[in-house]
Amino acid sequence: MDKFLNNCKEFMKDEEGLTVIEYVIGAALLVLGLTTIFTGFGAALSAKLNNIINSI
């Protein structure tokens, strides 16, 4: 158990570990933002296409 705790402490001190976590958080925020944008865009595009199809 002590070895596990020591490994956890060393991981928290490691600067590269923090960099990886920052990239993961940044990527997650990017995916969330793009999903939000394209979901709204998809609904608007669908409505416009339905209007075009109904007018034909």
N, C-alpha and C positions, 0 to 999 in steps of 0.2 A: 504494500500500500504506500510505503514511503517513497518507493521508486516512482510510482505513478504521480504522486504529489510533486516530487522534484521535477519530473518531466513537464508537468503543467506549469510550474513556476518558471522553468527555463523557456518554455514556449511563450509565456507572457512577456518575458524580458527581451525576446528575440525581435529585432526590428523588422525582419523579413516577414514574420508572422503577421505583424500589424499591417504591413503593406498588402499582403494577400487579402486580409479581411477588408481593407479599404476598397480594393478592387471588386471584391464580391458584393459589397454593399452598393458601390457605384453601378455595377452591372445590373443589380436587382432594381435599383431606382430607374435606370434607363429602360429596362424592360417594362416596368410598371407604367412609366410615362408614355412609351410608345403604344402600349396596349390601350391606354386611356384615349390617346389621340385617335388611333385607328378604329376603335370601337365607335366613337362619336362620328368620325368621318364615314364609316361604313353605313351607319344609320341614315345620315344625310344623303349619301350617294344612292342608297336604296330608295329613299323617298323620291329623289329626282328621277331615277330610272322608272319608277312606277308612274310618275306623272307623265313622262314621255310615252310610255307604253299605253297608258289610258287615253292619251290624246290621239293616238294613231287609230 
